[in-house]
Amino acid sequence: MTKRRVGLLFGGVSGEHEVSISSARAIANALCADENASKYELVPVYIQKNGIWTAVETIAQVLDSGTPLESAPNGNVWQFPAVVSEVDVWFPILHGPNGEDGTVQGLLTLMGVPFVGSGVLGSAVGMDKLAMKTVYAQAGLPQVNYMEVLRTQVWSDPCVFTKLCDQIEETLNYPCFVKPANLGSSVGIAKVRSRSELEAALDNAANYDRRLIVEEGVVGREVECAVLGNDHPKASVVGEITYESDFYDYETKYTQGQADLLIPAPLPSDVTSQIQEMAIQAFTAVDGAGLARVDFFYVEATKEIFINEINTLPGFTATSMYPQLWAATGVPFPELVDQLIQLAIERA
């Protein structure tokens, strides 16, 4: 049997470069394990932080060490390694901007080669929190109150900034969360409880994106559901995240022992079913494909469920919720990777 050559695309020009490497290491191991080893040939392709697509022979050290390659001072961003033309199916595991926002998905579409995950539309909407909220409002999915903010409002005349903060305080209750519209892994996010914290958080978030979002906080349990499929997706068991830190920030997400994952989440069966149904709704609303993780808030006192966000290219690290949810549903990691590749081929 001829092996399919799977292009594992990782690294990238984003603040989540290191997370991408961690995910790629786990996927590479899965492709070389069990029955996958007889079906697939791993073709790792690493994008350095400066955007250079790196030749295959230098990649082993990145996957082995889990640390980024020092960017070469010279190179052509548009010069791809020769092996790119030999890839049968792509598995992009690029997190953050320029990776899960539709940009790389557009490039892979132009290549005419199947790839794992959502296309340009689903990826772009899934990455942009403001576009996502507009789509989910249209779909009738419940969300927390929020406001859109532009960088030009933050980095403007002091009077304009003061008026902006006044408007936020009139519209939303503390605590609230300030987020860049187009980043993942909790990069640039801050929980604020006062005017001074709000001002500092807005200024910091504006460094990451020109469009920001301020969300009203809710006292609820953080639960997540994984989705797998194309036109007829399935939902996994529901998981819950508990942690000691103030909120689920970058360090808590990617440091073992900082958070506990309860899988399955101890929830009433009707609540679990509702979350699973809403996860599939959310996936379908953005035209998702292949995979996604959908995050929710569950407020026990009122029995309300609010959708937080969808992640169309969730992490595959050792601590990531997505593969653990499917493992608990009966789909072990190597089989999950295999199914995702088959779904990519099916959709092509």
Secondary structure as a PSIPRED ss2 file (coil, helix, strand):
# PSIPRED VFORMAT (PSIPRED V4.0)

   1 M C   1.000  0.000  0.000
   2 T C   1.000  0.000  0.000
   3 K C   1.000  0.000  0.000
   4 R E   0.000  0.000  1.000
   5 R E   0.000  0.000  1.000
   6 V E   0.000  0.000  1.000
   7 G E   0.000  0.000  1.000
   8 L E   0.000  0.000  1.000
   9 L E   0.000  0.000  1.000
  10 F E   0.000  0.000  1.000
  11 G E   0.000  0.000  1.000
  12 G C   1.000  0.000  0.000
  13 V C   1.000  0.000  0.000
  14 S C   1.000  0.000  0.000
  15 G C   1.000  0.000  0.000
  16 E C   1.000  0.000  0.000
  17 H H   0.000  1.000  0.000
  18 E H   0.000  1.000  0.000
  19 V H   0.000  1.000  0.000
  20 S H   0.000  1.000  0.000
  21 I H   0.000  1.000  0.000
  22 S H   0.000  1.000  0.000
  23 S H   0.000  1.000  0.000
  24 A H   0.000  1.000  0.000
  25 R H   0.000  1.000  0.000
  26 A H   0.000  1.000  0.000
  27 I H   0.000  1.000  0.000
  28 A H   0.000  1.000  0.000
  29 N H   0.000  1.000  0.000
  30 A H   0.000  1.000  0.000
  31 L H   0.000  1.000  0.000
  32 C C   1.000  0.000  0.000
  33 A C   1.000  0.000  0.000
  34 D C   1.000  0.000  0.000
  35 E C   1.000  0.000  0.000
  36 N H   0.000  1.000  0.000
  37 A H   0.000  1.000  0.000
  38 S H   0.000  1.000  0.000
  39 K H   0.000  1.000  0.000
  40 Y E   0.000  0.000  1.000
  41 E E   0.000  0.000  1.000
  42 L E   0.000  0.000  1.000
  43 V E   0.000  0.000  1.000
  44 P E   0.000  0.000  1.000
  45 V E   0.000  0.000  1.000
  46 Y E   0.000  0.000  1.000
  47 I E   0.000  0.000  1.000
  48 Q C   1.000  0.000  0.000
  49 K C   1.000  0.000  0.000
  50 N C   1.000  0.000  0.000
  51 G C   1.000  0.000  0.000
  52 I C   1.000  0.000  0.000
  53 W E   0.000  0.000  1.000
  54 T E   0.000  0.000  1.000
  55 A C   1.000  0.000  0.000
  56 V H   0.000  1.000  0.000
  57 E H   0.000  1.000  0.000
  58 T H   0.000  1.000  0.000
  59 I C   1.000  0.000  0.000
  60 A H   0.000  1.000  0.000
  61 Q H   0.000  1.000  0.000
  62 V H   0.000  1.000  0.000
  63 L H   0.000  1.000  0.000
  64 D H   0.000  1.000  0.000
  65 S H   0.000  1.000  0.000
  66 G C   1.000  0.000  0.000
  67 T C   1.000  0.000  0.000
  68 P C   1.000  0.000  0.000
  69 L C   1.000  0.000  0.000
  70 E C   1.000  0.000  0.000
  71 S C   1.000  0.000  0.000
  72 A C   1.000  0.000  0.000
  73 P C   1.000  0.000  0.000
  74 N C   1.000  0.000  0.000
  75 G C   1.000  0.000  0.000
  76 N C   1.000  0.000  0.000
  77 V C   1.000  0.000  0.000
  78 W C   1.000  0.000  0.000
  79 Q C   1.000  0.000  0.000
  80 F C   1.000  0.000  0.000
  81 P C   1.000  0.000  0.000
  82 A H   0.000  1.000  0.000
  83 V H   0.000  1.000  0.000
  84 V H   0.000  1.000  0.000
  85 S H   0.000  1.000  0.000
  86 E H   0.000  1.000  0.000
  87 V C   1.000  0.000  0.000
  88 D C   1.000  0.000  0.000
  89 V E   0.000  0.000  1.000
  90 W E   0.000  0.000  1.000
  91 F E   0.000  0.000  1.000
  92 P E   0.000  0.000  1.000
  93 I C   1.000  0.000  0.000
  94 L C   1.000  0.000  0.000
  95 H C   1.000  0.000  0.000
  96 G C   1.000  0.000  0.000
  97 P C   1.000  0.000  0.000
  98 N C   1.000  0.000  0.000
  99 G C   1.000  0.000  0.000
 100 E C   1.000  0.000  0.000
 101 D C   1.000  0.000  0.000
 102 G C   1.000  0.000  0.000
 103 T H   0.000  1.000  0.000
 104 V H   0.000  1.000  0.000
 105 Q H   0.000  1.000  0.000
 106 G H   0.000  1.000  0.000
 107 L H   0.000  1.000  0.000
 108 L H   0.000  1.000  0.000
 109 T H   0.000  1.000  0.000
 110 L H   0.000  1.000  0.000
 111 M H   0.000  1.000  0.000
 112 G C   1.000  0.000  0.000
 113 V C   1.000  0.000  0.000
 114 P C   1.000  0.000  0.000
 115 F E   0.000  0.000  1.000
 116 V C   1.000  0.000  0.000
 117 G C   1.000  0.000  0.000
 118 S C   1.000  0.000  0.000
 119 G C   1.000  0.000  0.000
 120 V H   0.000  1.000  0.000
 121 L H   0.000  1.000  0.000
 122 G H   0.000  1.000  0.000
 123 S H   0.000  1.000  0.000
 124 A H   0.000  1.000  0.000
 125 V H   0.000  1.000  0.000
 126 G H   0.000  1.000  0.000
 127 M H   0.000  1.000  0.000
 128 D C   1.000  0.000  0.000
 129 K H   0.000  1.000  0.000
 130 L H   0.000  1.000  0.000
 131 A H   0.000  1.000  0.000
 132 M H   0.000  1.000  0.000
 133 K H   0.000  1.000  0.000
 134 T H   0.000  1.000  0.000
 135 V H   0.000  1.000  0.000
 136 Y H   0.000  1.000  0.000
 137 A H   0.000  1.000  0.000
 138 Q H   0.000  1.000  0.000
 139 A C   1.000  0.000  0.000
 140 G C   1.000  0.000  0.000
 141 L C   1.000  0.000  0.000
 142 P C   1.000  0.000  0.000
 143 Q C   1.000  0.000  0.000
 144 V C   1.000  0.000  0.000
 145 N C   1.000  0.000  0.000
 146 Y E   0.000  0.000  1.000
 147 M E   0.000  0.000  1.000
 148 E E   0.000  0.000  1.000
 149 V E   0.000  0.000  1.000
 150 L E   0.000  0.000  1.000
 151 R H   0.000  1.000  0.000
 152 T H   0.000  1.000  0.000
 153 Q H   0.000  1.000  0.000
 154 V H   0.000  1.000  0.000
 155 W C   1.000  0.000  0.000
 156 S C   1.000  0.000  0.000
 157 D C   1.000  0.000  0.000
 158 P H   0.000  1.000  0.000
 159 C H   0.000  1.000  0.000
 160 V H   0.000  1.000  0.000
 161 F H   0.000  1.000  0.000
 162 T H   0.000  1.000  0.000
 163 K H   0.000  1.000  0.000
 164 L H   0.000  1.000  0.000
 165 C H   0.000  1.000  0.000
 166 D H   0.000  1.000  0.000
 167 Q H   0.000  1.000  0.000
 168 I H   0.000  1.000  0.000
 169 E H   0.000  1.000  0.000
 170 E H   0.000  1.000  0.000
 171 T H   0.000  1.000  0.000
 172 L C   1.000  0.000  0.000
 173 N C   1.000  0.000  0.000
 174 Y C   1.000  0.000  0.000
 175 P C   1.000  0.000  0.000
 176 C E   0.000  0.000  1.000
 177 F E   0.000  0.000  1.000
 178 V E   0.000  0.000  1.000
 179 K E   0.000  0.000  1.000
 180 P E   0.000  0.000  1.000
 181 A C   1.000  0.000  0.000
 182 N C   1.000  0.000  0.000
 183 L C   1.000  0.000  0.000
 184 G C   1.000  0.000  0.000
 185 S C   1.000  0.000  0.000
 186 S C   1.000  0.000  0.000
 187 V C   1.000  0.000  0.000
 188 G C   1.000  0.000  0.000
 189 I C   1.000  0.000  0.000
 190 A E   0.000  0.000  1.000
 191 K E   0.000  0.000  1.000
 192 V E   0.000  0.000  1.000
 193 R C   1.000  0.000  0.000
 194 S C   1.000  0.000  0.000
 195 R H   0.000  1.000  0.000
 196 S H   0.000  1.000  0.000
 197 E H   0.000  1.000  0.000
 198 L H   0.000  1.000  0.000
 199 E H   0.000  1.000  0.000
 200 A H   0.000  1.000  0.000
 201 A H   0.000  1.000  0.000
 202 L H   0.000  1.000  0.000
 203 D H   0.000  1.000  0.000
 204 N H   0.000  1.000  0.000
 205 A H   0.000  1.000  0.000
 206 A C   1.000  0.000  0.000
 207 N C   1.000  0.000  0.000
 208 Y C   1.000  0.000  0.000
 209 D C   1.000  0.000  0.000
 210 R C   1.000  0.000  0.000
 211 R E   0.000  0.000  1.000
 212 L E   0.000  0.000  1.000
 213 I E   0.000  0.000  1.000
 214 V E   0.000  0.000  1.000
 215 E E   0.000  0.000  1.000
 216 E E   0.000  0.000  1.000
 217 G C   1.000  0.000  0.000
 218 V C   1.000  0.000  0.000
 219 V C   1.000  0.000  0.000
 220 G C   1.000  0.000  0.000
 221 R E   0.000  0.000  1.000
 222 E E   0.000  0.000  1.000
 223 V E   0.000  0.000  1.000
 224 E E   0.000  0.000  1.000
 225 C E   0.000  0.000  1.000
 226 A E   0.000  0.000  1.000
 227 V E   0.000  0.000  1.000
 228 L E   0.000  0.000  1.000
 229 G E   0.000  0.000  1.000
 230 N C   1.000  0.000  0.000
 231 D C   1.000  0.000  0.000
 232 H C   1.000  0.000  0.000
 233 P C   1.000  0.000  0.000
 234 K E   0.000  0.000  1.000
 235 A E   0.000  0.000  1.000
 236 S E   0.000  0.000  1.000
 237 V E   0.000  0.000  1.000
 238 V E   0.000  0.000  1.000
 239 G E   0.000  0.000  1.000
 240 E E   0.000  0.000  1.000
 241 I E   0.000  0.000  1.000
 242 T E   0.000  0.000  1.000
 243 Y E   0.000  0.000  1.000
 244 E C   1.000  0.000  0.000
 245 S C   1.000  0.000  0.000
 246 D C   1.000  0.000  0.000
 247 F C   1.000  0.000  0.000
 248 Y C   1.000  0.000  0.000
 249 D C   1.000  0.000  0.000
 250 Y H   0.000  1.000  0.000
 251 E H   0.000  1.000  0.000
 252 T H   0.000  1.000  0.000
 253 K H   0.000  1.000  0.000
 254 Y H   0.000  1.000  0.000
 255 T C   1.000  0.000  0.000
 256 Q C   1.000  0.000  0.000
 257 G C   1.000  0.000  0.000
 258 Q C   1.000  0.000  0.000
 259 A E   0.000  0.000  1.000
 260 D E   0.000  0.000  1.000
 261 L E   0.000  0.000  1.000
 262 L E   0.000  0.000  1.000
 263 I C   1.000  0.000  0.000
 264 P C   1.000  0.000  0.000
 265 A C   1.000  0.000  0.000
 266 P C   1.000  0.000  0.000
 267 L C   1.000  0.000  0.000
 268 P C   1.000  0.000  0.000
 269 S H   0.000  1.000  0.000
 270 D H   0.000  1.000  0.000
 271 V H   0.000  1.000  0.000
 272 T H   0.000  1.000  0.000
 273 S H   0.000  1.000  0.000
 274 Q H   0.000  1.000  0.000
 275 I H   0.000  1.000  0.000
 276 Q H   0.000  1.000  0.000
 277 E H   0.000  1.000  0.000
 278 M H   0.000  1.000  0.000
 279 A H   0.000  1.000  0.000
 280 I H   0.000  1.000  0.000
 281 Q H   0.000  1.000  0.000
 282 A H   0.000  1.000  0.000
 283 F H   0.000  1.000  0.000
 284 T H   0.000  1.000  0.000
 285 A H   0.000  1.000  0.000
 286 V C   1.000  0.000  0.000
 287 D C   1.000  0.000  0.000
 288 G C   1.000  0.000  0.000
 289 A C   1.000  0.000  0.000
 290 G E   0.000  0.000  1.000
 291 L E   0.000  0.000  1.000
 292 A E   0.000  0.000  1.000
 293 R E   0.000  0.000  1.000
 294 V E   0.000  0.000  1.000
 295 D E   0.000  0.000  1.000
 296 F E   0.000  0.000  1.000
 297 F E   0.000  0.000  1.000
 298 Y E   0.000  0.000  1.000
 299 V E   0.000  0.000  1.000
 300 E C   1.000  0.000  0.000
 301 A C   1.000  0.000  0.000
 302 T C   1.000  0.000  0.000
 303 K C   1.000  0.000  0.000
 304 E E   0.000  0.000  1.000
 305 I E   0.000  0.000  1.000
 306 F E   0.000  0.000  1.000
 307 I E   0.000  0.000  1.000
 308 N E   0.000  0.000  1.000
 309 E E   0.000  0.000  1.000
 310 I E   0.000  0.000  1.000
 311 N E   0.000  0.000  1.000
 312 T C   1.000  0.000  0.000
 313 L C   1.000  0.000  0.000
 314 P C   1.000  0.000  0.000
 315 G C   1.000  0.000  0.000
 316 F C   1.000  0.000  0.000
 317 T C   1.000  0.000  0.000
 318 A C   1.000  0.000  0.000
 319 T C   1.000  0.000  0.000
 320 S C   1.000  0.000  0.000
 321 M H   0.000  1.000  0.000
 322 Y H   0.000  1.000  0.000
 323 P H   0.000  1.000  0.000
 324 Q H   0.000  1.000  0.000
 325 L H   0.000  1.000  0.000
 326 W H   0.000  1.000  0.000
 327 A H   0.000  1.000  0.000
 328 A H   0.000  1.000  0.000
 329 T H   0.000  1.000  0.000
 330 G C   1.000  0.000  0.000
 331 V C   1.000  0.000  0.000
 332 P C   1.000  0.000  0.000
 333 F H   0.000  1.000  0.000
 334 P H   0.000  1.000  0.000
 335 E H   0.000  1.000  0.000
 336 L H   0.000  1.000  0.000
 337 V H   0.000  1.000  0.000
 338 D H   0.000  1.000  0.000
 339 Q H   0.000  1.000  0.000
 340 L H   0.000  1.000  0.000
 341 I H   0.000  1.000  0.000
 342 Q H   0.000  1.000  0.000
 343 L H   0.000  1.000  0.000
 344 A H   0.000  1.000  0.000
 345 I H   0.000  1.000  0.000
 346 E H   0.000  1.000  0.000
 347 R H   0.000  1.000  0.000
 348 A C   1.000  0.000  0.000
